[in-house]
Amino acid sequence: MVVLTEPDIDHLPIIINSCKSPSFFNDIPVIDLSKPDSKNLIVKACEEFGFFKVVNHDVPMEFISKLESEAIKFFSSPLSEKLKAGPADPFGYGNKQIGQSGDIGWVEYILLSTNSEFNYQKFASVLGVNPENIRDVVNDYVSAVKKMSCEILEKLAEGLKIHPTNVFSKLLMDEKSDSVFRLNHYPPCPDIQELNAKNLIGFGEHTDPQIISVLRSNNTSGLQILLKNGNWFSVPPDQNSFFINVGDSLQVMTNGRFKSVKHRVLTNSVKSRLSMIYFGGPPLSEKIAPLPSLMEGEESSLYKEFTWFEYKKSAFKSRLAENRLTLFEKFGAS
């Protein structure tokens, strides 16, 4: 196991003393994308959890391992070198600070646009890091994951009996799609034991504002999801599979039939965690509202119509744990 350098965090974020040692939740839906009934299982998973794991995904392991190798090379660099790729404005290298509203975590990250014209020159001055290599491995990985995401969204539409079945996927395929890609590194935190604490927040609880999120991590635990019963449960790590989150935008488009799942990441004193997340978003001008074909009988919309730009701007100003959709709910929506 490669142990990476710690981010320069001058004070510790939230400690959770009440959490017991991870109790893994083994009932997470596992969707085999090669099976004909996967479309119905995806719908069920989105309704019950807003979260599921996919196997037989056809994303080449070569793309995954090359990206992980480049990420490890970057995060292993001295902090003084990594800072040359920052600040995250919003793209680039970030350390400790999450967003602009005061949230912090035991995490360092790289946030990238998936636009093919994105400039990687921020990485040119980082010792031992080739910006062309990073660009190429990110593009290969993101292209494969986007293809898988569109397959999932089309199966989902088919399972919901929506026509055309590209109603969701076309938003990701649009050349103006506002999708982003994030690499998160959670170093070991030896101070946890000194503080006599069980867990340390690496990334605080939140939902993802986009349509769909696709997560892959190394074989280190830390991801937790909030179940409907109000309990947090740890997700068993699986470095060969992908985990899918329903985003806020998909919740709105399905008029609340699917719920965006709250999740968080805990760190520990021993292992590094490296995760890579593709956030599939619509074009900035895209109007987000419940799909008429999913409105049954006299059912009315729970949400006001808004553009992705309006929602993204609102979400950017909020704290992580806030329910960002509250401002866009119609009166009486729950």
Secondary structure, 3 states (H helix, E strand, C coil): CCCCCCCCCCCCCCEECCCCCCCECCCCCEEECCCCCHHHHHHHHHHHCCEEEEECCCCCHHHHHHHHHHHHHHHCCCHHHHHHHCCCCCCEEEEEEECCCCEEEEEEEEEEECCCCCCCHHHCCCCCCCHHHHHHHHHHHHHHHHHHHHHHHHHHHHHCCCCCCCCCHHHHHCCCECCEEEEEEECCCCHHHHCCCCEEEEEEEECCCCCEEEEEECCCCCEEEECCCCCEEECCCCCCCEEEEECHHHHHHCCCCCCCCCEEEEECCCCCEEEEEEEECCECCCEECCCHHHCCCCCCCCECCEEHHHHHHHHHHCCCCCCHHHHHECCCCC
